[in-house]
Amino acid sequence: MSQPSITLGTRGSELALTQTRMVTELLQAAHPGLEVVRQIIQTSGDKRQDLRFSEFNAAANVDKGIFIKELEIALEKSEIDAAVHSLKDVPSDLAAGFTIAAVLPRAPIEDVLITRQPCTLETLPQGARVGTSSVRRAAQLKWLRPDVEIVEIRGNVPTRVKKVLGEQPLDAVLLAAAGLLRLGLMKDGQIEIEGQTLAALTLNPTTFLPAAGQGAIAIECRAGDMATIQVLRALNDAETEARVTVEREFLKLLGAGCQTPVGAHTWVQGDQLTMAVRVFNEADLSAAPVELEATAPLAEPKALAADLAKQVLR
Ligand SMILES: NCc1[nH]cc(CCC(=O)O)c1CC(=O)O
């Protein structure tokens, strides 16, 4: 009898490979004897790391799934059975014919402020130069600290961390805690990189709102592939699923992509799900954001998203 097997597609970045290793181990634990094969696929997002931030955002706006399109093509051709993604990078309006079969238990959702000396958003030096590749982070930081200068940075996570080192260093960079933790770069409020120690302040998600889906790993497959869906479903975390469903549904109802300046923070208390959102005006990032919060039964994440989206669009 041939051994059952599943082929996982992934991007080739260190973070993507780490996340795929996590999925592989969880699949093998849930299904003893299952063979898990890995296939690395380069995406157009990986090829465009040389583009400037604004050009990249323009490209990403036209083509929302810049980090996932090639993986979906491989799924369509049955070259892979499932694709492992950072959910944050997956468009909220998933292409037809695909489904997110499982989301892993969520990692910390917060953003992190990385500096050479310990520092907060309040004590960042006047006029500090801060690197980010996210309009959501840029808009929120400018809102809290109008004096800072946002510097567009690109590249993978370690490359971005290193922007606070070297010859003309930035004063700070902002990155997701999840990626730093998964890469083993951050521990006890510090980052160790190239023999240097940096300060890493985890930002309170009620003050600095994370991206929808931040910290969640999603596994996507063909919507009609029931055998694969069943295998993947064993890894799904119900609470994470409810939270990311409301966050992503909210983005979708706003017609927003991964580059839209929207922060969303969700939490679960008993059988109640709450979401706080902060929505900036894409055409005028310096305008005051709309800030709202609402609660609904945990079992009705889409109703909660619709309620908040209606209020924002009003
Ligand atoms: N867009 C890049 C990206 N996609 C997912 C993560 C981190 C891991 C996560 O949020 O799940 C990152 C890097 C970052 O924003 O710091």
The ligand as a Tripos MOL2 file, in Angstrom:
@<TRIPOS>MOLECULE
LIG
   16    16     1     0     0
SMALL
NO_CHARGES

@<TRIPOS>ATOM
      1 N1          4.2000   41.3960    4.8690 N.3       1 LIG1
      2 C1          5.3380   40.7180    5.3880 C.3       1 LIG1
      3 C2          5.0060   39.8420    6.5280 C.ar      1 LIG1
      4 N2          4.0500   38.9040    6.4530 N.ar      1 LIG1
      5 C3          3.9480   38.2870    7.6690 C.ar      1 LIG1
      6 C4          4.8890   38.8540    8.5040 C.ar      1 LIG1
      7 C5          5.1270   38.5150    9.9160 C.3       1 LIG1
      8 C6          4.3720   37.3300   10.4480 C.3       1 LIG1
      9 C7          2.9120   37.5600   10.6740 C.2       1 LIG1
     10 O1          2.4460   38.7050   10.8130 O.co2     1 LIG1
     11 O2          2.1940   36.5570   10.7230 O.co2     1 LIG1
     12 C8          5.5880   39.8200    7.7910 C.ar      1 LIG1
     13 C9          6.6960   40.6760    8.2670 C.3       1 LIG1
     14 C10         6.2600   41.8080    9.1550 C.2       1 LIG1
     15 O3          5.2040   42.4030    8.9240 O.co2     1 LIG1
     16 O4          6.9970   42.1380   10.0960 O.co2     1 LIG1
@<TRIPOS>BOND
     1     1     2 1
     2     2     3 1
     3     3     4 ar
     4     3    12 ar
     5     4     5 ar
     6     5     6 ar
     7     6     7 1
     8     6    12 ar
     9     7     8 1
    10     8     9 1
    11     9    10 2
    12     9    11 1
    13    12    13 1
    14    13    14 1
    15    14    15 2
    16    14    16 1
@<TRIPOS>SUBSTRUCTURE
     1 LIG1         1 GROUP 0 **** ****
